[in-house]
Every structure is written in C-alpha cells, then in structure tokens.
Amino acid sequence: MNMADGKKITPELLASMVELLPTISSLRDLCGVTGLRLDSVRREMAPFLAIMKLQGTHPQCGCGKDRFHPYGCVDSRAKSMMRDHPFPGHSASRRPELAERRRRIIEMLVAGDRFVDIDNALGLYPKSARKYLRFLSLEQRAERDRKVAARQAPFNEASR
C-alpha cells in the first residue's frame, strides 16, 4: 500500500483502477479519477499493463502503439503540430468521424436546409453550420442559393 500521495491505495481503489485500464484514454486521466499522482499510478499499474500485454488485451493508442506509451504520440501531437491536415486541432483517430459529419453538413447545406435546423439535427452549437459554407464548391453554392430561394418564395409572395 502506497502512501506517497497522502492517500492510501486500498484494494478496492486498485481494483477500480484495473477495471478502468481497458477504457481510459491515459494514465493522466486515471490520476484525475483516483486523485493519485502520476508516478504512483504508473508504479501501481505497471504489473497489470504487463499482464495485459502478455495476454494480448493491452488497448491500442490512436497512433497504433500500445496505449500509455511514454513521450506522447503522433495522435496527440496532431492536435498541436499538424495544422495542415484536414482537421487541425483534432487527433488523427477522429478524422473519419469528423469527415462524415462534414459530409452530412455539406449535404444538408446543399439541400437548402436552414442553419438552425442543421445545428439542431446534428447537435452542433448554435451558428456552427454557417461556418461550413466555406467548404462548398461554386456549383454547390449555386444549388444552395436556388433551393433557399425556392424555400423562401411562398413567404415573399405572401408579404406582397
């Protein structure tokens, strides 16, 4: 039982830490959950990570290495260093999800949907869909303008 943190590591706490290992994204997150220092968590989890590695159940990081590897990884560095990839500010493991979301938003924009409807349908923050107009090609913009004009035509005629 380690008391370096001023917090005793009980068997129950250790069991919950081991239970969280397959799903938690980093040892720092485990520190946040348990309230222990990073060196204590590393020391206590080392035997369990070794067992998981031997059994072939060690979770994988987004970069392809074993999770919890030292010195960071390409997946986390992509958030700060790779400004030229299609989704700056996001890790490489989220690219497919973000690409699909962008495709759906563009599809809805071209269909002439209102910005507020797109935001509500996809659970975006208010006025987020408007920012995706920059991804539309000239043909898509023209198509959107036609659809919006057709949608607003009954209201414009009624106001005359």
Stockholm file with secondary structure:
# STOCKHOLM 1.0

chainA/1-160         MNMADGKKITPELLASMVELLPTISSLRDLCGVTGLRLDSVRREMAPFLAIMKLQGTHPQCGCGKDRFHPYGCVDSRAKSMMRDHPFPGHSASRRPELAERRRRIIEMLVAGDRFVDIDNALGLYPKSARKYLRFLSLEQRAERDRKVAARQAPFNEASR
#=GR chainA/1-160 SS CCCTTSSCCCHHHHHHHHHHTTTCSCHHHHHHHHTCCHHHHHHHHHHHHHHHHHHTCCCBCTTSSBTTCTTCCHHHHHHHHCTTSSSTTSCGGGHHHHHHHHHHHHHHHHTTCCHHHHHHHHTCCTTCGGGGGGGCCHHHHHHHHHHHHHHHHHHHHHTC
#=GC SS_cons         CCCTTSSCCCHHHHHHHHHHTTTCSCHHHHHHHHTCCHHHHHHHHHHHHHHHHHHTCCCBCTTSSBTTCTTCCHHHHHHHHCTTSSSTTSCGGGHHHHHHHHHHHHHHHHTTCCHHHHHHHHTCCTTCGGGGGGGCCHHHHHHHHHHHHHHHHHHHHHTC
//
